[in-house]
Amino acid sequence: MIDEPTLAGWLEEARSYVDEQKPLHAIQLYRRIIESSPTTEEGWIGLFRIYCHQHQYDTAERLLLDSLEYLEDKNEVVFLLGVLHLQTGDTLRALTYLRQLQRREAGLASEFQARVHFNIALVYVQMHRWGLAEHHLRKTRYMNPDFPKINESLSEILLRRGHVQEVVQLLQESLSKDPYSWMGHYLLGLAFARMLQWRNAYQEFVVAVDMDPKEPRAWQKCGECLIALRELDQAEHYLRKALELNPKFTDAVVNYGYLYFERGERAKASELFEHVLAQEPMHTGAREGKNLIQRSSQTKN
């Protein structure tokens, strides 16, 4: 064992090596800390984070499992094992560890409980089990209303489940406290679009564009709203910008197809829909666009 001042100095030095992007030095020092003081949690976790950053996930897992032999409070390590398997896509193992914590959550601080429920929700998102994801996100919000981006995360799931009016209420309340959330404005725009409130949707997407002009999704959505509002020239401006930022953005290509259709240029519209379907045969917008052209041709004949 080493004295506390020396241990504190080593830990500070190891953190400095990480900040200076000197991982080998940090690894050596964290190893020395673990050997000298195996009950010091920060030594194990500091080394674990370096291995994760280097994508050495097997080594990181073995390290955490070794630490369980020495640490009295094992909750943080069990949590990190769950997060590690979530990150690597092993959802069942992630759930196994996180549920261990959930079963004894009565003895955990509310902030820690919120972290557990949030990551369980992420597991269910990966499994596409939206109802369970919603349940655990609501628990997260209940445990810690100020949990980072919890309103945006919950809103994404609620949109998937069709609870659009609740999303509007939730995000408007959230944005009144944090008006600089790009995702908040983007999701609120999606909710208004679902309600066919195109002008309101457009205004939210414009804010998103102003906040991050290099993100093509908001430009594309502005174009989509303006097509619905039949402001076609302005819509083309937004769609052109979306494709400048991402030339392979199929949603923007599909919107261009609808733009051409609204202008009466059905051959160009059909060409774009077919182009997208050749790459993504199940693209909903392109399939609907193709069907729209077929129906309009039959009506015309």
C-alpha positions in Angstrom: 0.0 0.0 0.0 1.1 3.6 -0.6 0.3 6.7 1.4 -2.6 8.9 0.3 -0.5 11.9 -0.9 1.6 9.7 -3.2 -1.5 8.0 -4.5 -3.3 11.3 -5.2 -0.2 12.5 -7.0 0.0 9.4 -9.2 -3.7 9.7 -10.1 -3.3 13.3 -11.0 -0.2 12.5 -13.1 -2.1 9.6 -14.9 -5.0 11.9 -15.7 -2.5 14.5 -17.1 -1.0 11.8 -19.4 -4.5 11.0 -20.7 -5.1 14.7 -21.3 -1.8 15.0 -23.1 -2.7 12.0 -25.3 0.2 9.9 -23.9 -1.8 6.6 -23.4 1.3 4.4 -22.9 2.6 6.5 -20.0 -0.9 6.6 -18.5 -1.3 2.8 -18.8 2.0 2.2 -17.1 1.1 4.5 -14.2 -2.4 3.2 -13.8 -0.9 -0.3 -13.7 1.4 0.8 -10.9 -1.5 2.3 -9.0 -3.5 -0.9 -9.3 -0.6 -3.0 -8.1 0.1 -0.7 -5.2 -3.5 0.1 -4.2 -5.9 -2.5 -5.7 -8.8 -1.1 -3.7 -8.6 2.3 -5.5 -11.5 2.3 -7.9 -10.2 5.2 -10.0 -7.1 3.3 -11.0 -9.1 0.4 -12.5 -11.6 2.7 -14.2 -9.0 5.1 -15.5 -7.2 2.2 -17.2 -10.5 0.8 -18.4 -11.3 4.0 -20.2 -8.0 4.0 -22.0 -8.5 0.5 -23.3 -12.0 1.4 -24.5 -10.7 4.5 -26.3 -8.2 2.2 -28.0 -11.0 -0.3 -28.9 -9.4 -3.0 -26.8 -12.7 -4.1 -25.5 -11.7 -7.7 -24.5 -8.8 -6.3 -22.4 -11.1 -3.7 -20.9 -13.7 -6.4 -19.9 -11.0 -8.6 -18.3 -9.7 -5.6 -16.3 -13.1 -4.9 -14.9 -13.8 -8.5 -14.0 -10.4 -8.6 -12.2 -11.3 -5.5 -10.3 -14.4 -7.1 -8.7 -12.1 -9.2 -6.6 -10.7 -6.1 -4.8 -13.4 -3.4 -4.8 -15.8 -3.3 -2.0 -18.4 -1.2 -3.9 -18.8 -3.0 -7.2 -21.8 -1.0 -8.5 -19.8 1.3 -10.8 -17.9 -1.6 -12.3 -21.0 -3.6 -12.9 -22.5 -0.6 -14.6 -19.5 -0.1 -16.8 -19.6 -3.8 -17.8 -23.2 -3.2 -18.9 -22.2 -0.1 -20.8 -19.2 -1.9 -22.4 -21.4 -4.7 -23.8 -24.0 -2.1 -25.0 -21.3 -0.3 -26.8 -20.1 -3.5 -28.5 -23.6 -4.6 -29.5 -24.0 -7.5 -27.1 -27.4 -6.4 -25.8 -28.2 -9.6 -23.8 -25.0 -9.4 -21.8 -25.5 -5.6 -21.3 -29.0 -6.3 -20.0 -27.7 -8.9 -17.6 -25.3 -6.5 -15.9 -27.7 -3.6 -15.9 -30.5 -5.7 -14.5 -28.3 -6.7 -11.6 -28.2 -3.0 -10.6 -31.9 -2.5 -11.2 -32.8 -5.4 -8.8 -30.9 -3.6 -6.0 -31.8 0.0 -7.1 -33.4 0.8 -3.7 -30.0 1.1 -2.2 -28.6 3.3 -5.1 -28.6 7.0 -5.3 -31.3 8.5 -7.6 -28.6 9.9 -9.9 -27.1 6.4 -10.3 -30.6 4.8 -10.8 -31.2 7.3 -13.6 -28.0 6.3 -15.3 -29.0 2.6 -15.0 -32.5 3.1 -16.5 -31.2 5.3 -19.3 -28.7 2.6 -20.4 -31.4 -0.1 -20.1 -33.5 2.1 -22.4 -30.6 2.2 -24.9 -30.4 -1.6 -24.8 -34.1 -1.8 -25.7 -33.6 0.8 -28.4 -31.0 -1.5 -30.0 -33.5 -4.3 -29.7 -36.3 -2.1 -31.3 -38.4 -2.7 -28.2 -39.8 0.8 -28.2 -42.4 0.3 -25.4 -39.7 -0.9 -22.9 -37.4 1.8 -24.0 -40.1 4.4 -23.3 -40.7 3.0 -19.9 -37.1 3.2 -18.8 -36.6 6.7 -20.3 -39.6 7.8 -18.3 -38.0 6.3 -15.2 -34.8 8.1 -16.0 -36.7 11.4 -16.2 -38.5 10.7 -12.9 -35.3 9.8 -11.1 -33.4 12.9 -12.5 -35.5 15.5 -14.4 -32.2 17.2 -15.3 -30.6 14.1 -16.9 -28.7 15.3 -20.0 -30.9 15.4 -23.1 -33.5 13.1 -21.5 -36.4 15.1 -23.1 -34.9 14.7 -26.6 -34.2 11.0 -26.0 -37.8 10.3 -24.8 -39.2 12.4 -27.6 -37.5 10.3 -30.2 -39.2 7.2 -28.8 -42.5 8.9 -28.4 -42.4 9.9 -32.1 -41.8 6.3 -33.1 -44.8 5.3 -31.0 -47.1 8.0 -32.4 -47.5 10.1 -29.3 -47.0 13.3 -31.2 -48.9 15.8 -29.1 -47.0 14.8 -26.0 -43.7 15.3 -27.9 -44.8 18.9 -28.8 -45.6 19.6 -25.1 -42.5 18.0 -23.8 -40.1 19.7 -26.2 -41.7 23.2 -26.0 -41.2 23.0 -22.2 -37.7 21.7 -22.6 -36.7 24.4 -25.2 -38.0 27.1 -23.0 -35.3 26.1 -20.6 -32.6 25.2 -23.1 -33.3 27.0 -26.4 -30.0 26.0 -27.9 -30.7 22.3 -28.3 -30.3 21.5 -32.0 -32.0 18.1 -31.5 -34.8 19.6 -29.6 -35.7 22.0 -32.4 -35.3 19.2 -35.0 -37.5 16.8 -33.2 -40.1 19.5 -32.6 -40.1 20.1 -36.3 -40.7 16.4 -36.9 -43.6 16.5 -34.5 -45.2 19.5 -36.2 -44.7 17.8 -39.6 -46.5 14.7 -38.4 -49.4 17.0 -37.5 -49.2 18.6 -40.9 -48.4 21.9 -39.3 -45.9 22.7 -42.1 -45.3 26.3 -41.2 -44.5 25.5 -37.6 -42.4 22.6 -38.7 -40.5 24.8 -41.1 -39.8 27.4 -38.5 -38.2 24.8 -36.1 -36.1 23.3 -38.9 -34.9 26.8 -39.8 -33.7 27.3 -36.3 -31.9 23.9 -36.5 -30.2 25.0 -39.8 -29.1 28.3 -38.1 -27.6 26.3 -35.2 -25.7 23.8 -37.3 -25.6 24.8 -41.0 -23.4 21.7 -41.7 -26.0 19.2 -40.8 -27.9 18.2 -44.0 -31.0 16.8 -42.3 -32.4 20.1 -41.2 -31.9 21.6 -44.7 -33.7 18.6 -46.2 -36.6 18.9 -43.8 -36.9 22.6 -44.6 -37.2 21.7 -48.3 -39.8 19.0 -47.5 -42.0 21.5 -45.6 -41.8 24.1 -48.3 -42.9 21.6 -50.9 -45.9 20.9 -48.7 -46.5 24.7 -48.6 -46.0 24.8 -52.4 -43.1 27.3 -52.1 -41.1 25.4 -54.6 -38.3 27.7 -55.5 -37.4 28.2 -51.9 -37.7 24.5 -51.3 -35.2 23.8 -54.1 -32.6 26.1 -52.4 -32.8 24.0 -49.2 -32.7 20.7 -51.0 -29.7 21.7 -53.1 -27.8 22.7 -50.0 -28.7 19.3 -48.3 -27.2 17.5 -51.3 -24.1 19.7 -51.3 -23.5 18.6 -47.8 -24.3 15.0 -48.5 -24.5 14.0 -52.2 -25.8 10.5 -51.2 -28.6 11.8 -49.1 -31.5 9.8 -50.5 -34.2 11.6 -48.6 -33.2 14.8 -50.3 -33.2 13.1 -53.7 -36.7 11.9 -53.1 -37.8 15.3 -52.1 -36.3 16.6 -55.3 -38.6 14.0 -57.0 -41.6 15.5 -55.3 -40.5 19.0 -56.3 -40.3 18.0 -59.9 -43.7 16.3 -59.6 -45.3 19.5 -58.2 -43.8 21.4 -61.2 -45.3 18.9 -63.6 -42.0 17.4 -64.6 -43.1 13.8 -64.0 -40.4 12.2 -66.1 -37.6 13.8 -64.0 -39.5 12.9 -60.8 -39.9 9.3 -61.9 -36.2 9.1 -62.7 -35.2 10.2 -59.2 -37.6 7.8 -57.5 -36.3 4.9 -59.6 -32.7 6.0 -58.8 -33.3 5.9 -55.1 -35.2 2.5 -55.3 -32.3 1.0 -57.1 -30.2 1.7 -54.0 -32.9 1.3 -51.4 -35.7 -0.8 -52.7 -37.8 -0.3 -49.5 -37.4 3.5 -49.3 -40.9 4.5 -48.3 -40.8 8.0 -49.8 -39.5 6.8 -53.1 -42.1 4.0 -53.3 -44.9 6.4 -52.5 -43.6 8.8 -55.1 -43.5 6.1 -57.8 -47.1 5.1 -56.8 -48.2 8.8 -57.0 -46.9 9.1 -60.5 -48.6 5.9 -61.6 -51.9 7.0 -60.1 -51.6 10.5 -61.7 -50.9 8.8 -65.1 -53.9 6.6 -64.8 -56.1 9.6 -63.9 -54.7 11.6 -66.8 -55.5 8.7 -69.2 
